[in-house]
Amino acid sequence: MIKFVLILYLCTSASGQPVCNQESIMPYEYADYSTCVIHGYRHSHNRLIANYDVDTVNLDKLAYRFECKEINIETT
C-alpha cells in the first residue's frame, strides 16, 4: 500500500541564496498525493504565521518549502 508523508523545510533567502536548514516530518500519513499537498500548503502557512512575526519574516526572508514523499506500507 502506498502512503505519503509531508516534510516541511524552513528556508531563508536573506543571503541572496535560498537555504533550507530546518526539516520537520509531520506525524501523519496521507492516502493520496493530493491530500498531502493540500495539507502541505495549510501547514506551511499556519506555521509561518503562528511562529514568526512580520518583521522576522521580512528581515530573514523566511518561507516554507514542502514535499510529499511516497512510502510503501506493507500490509499483512
C-alpha positions in Angstrom: 0.0 0.0 0.0 1.3 3.4 -0.9 1.0 6.4 1.5 2.5 9.8 1.6 4.3 11.8 4.4 4.6 15.5 4.5 8.1 17.1 5.0 8.3 20.8 5.7 11.5 22.8 5.3 12.1 26.3 6.8 14.0 28.4 4.3 15.7 31.8 4.3 17.0 33.8 1.4 18.4 36.7 3.4 21.9 36.0 2.0 20.6 36.1 -1.6 20.6 32.3 -2.0 17.8 30.1 -0.6 19.0 27.9 2.3 16.6 25.4 3.8 18.1 24.2 7.2 15.2 23.1 9.4 13.3 19.9 8.4 10.1 18.7 10.0 8.4 15.5 9.2 4.7 15.7 10.0 3.3 12.8 12.1 0.6 11.9 9.6 0.3 9.5 6.7 -1.9 10.6 3.7 -3.7 8.1 1.5 -3.1 10.2 -1.7 -0.7 12.8 -3.0 -3.4 15.5 -3.5 -4.4 15.4 0.2 -0.8 15.6 1.2 -0.2 18.7 -1.0 -3.2 20.5 0.3 -2.1 19.9 3.9 1.4 21.0 2.9 0.1 24.4 2.0 -2.0 24.7 5.1 0.7 23.5 7.5 3.4 25.8 5.9 1.0 28.8 6.0 -0.1 28.2 9.6 3.5 27.5 10.9 4.8 30.7 9.3 2.0 32.9 10.6 2.0 31.2 14.1 5.7 31.1 14.8 7.2 34.3 13.3 6.3 37.9 13.4 6.1 40.1 10.3 9.5 41.8 11.0 11.3 38.4 11.3 9.7 37.1 8.1 10.7 40.2 6.2 14.2 40.5 7.7 15.2 36.9 7.2 13.0 36.4 4.1 11.5 33.2 5.6 9.5 30.8 3.6 8.4 27.1 3.9 9.1 24.6 1.3 7.5 21.2 1.5 7.4 17.8 -0.2 5.1 14.8 -0.1 7.3 11.8 -0.1 5.9 8.4 -1.2 6.3 5.5 1.2 5.4 1.9 0.9 3.5 0.3 3.8 3.4 -3.4 4.0 0.1 -4.9 4.9 -0.2 -8.3 6.5 
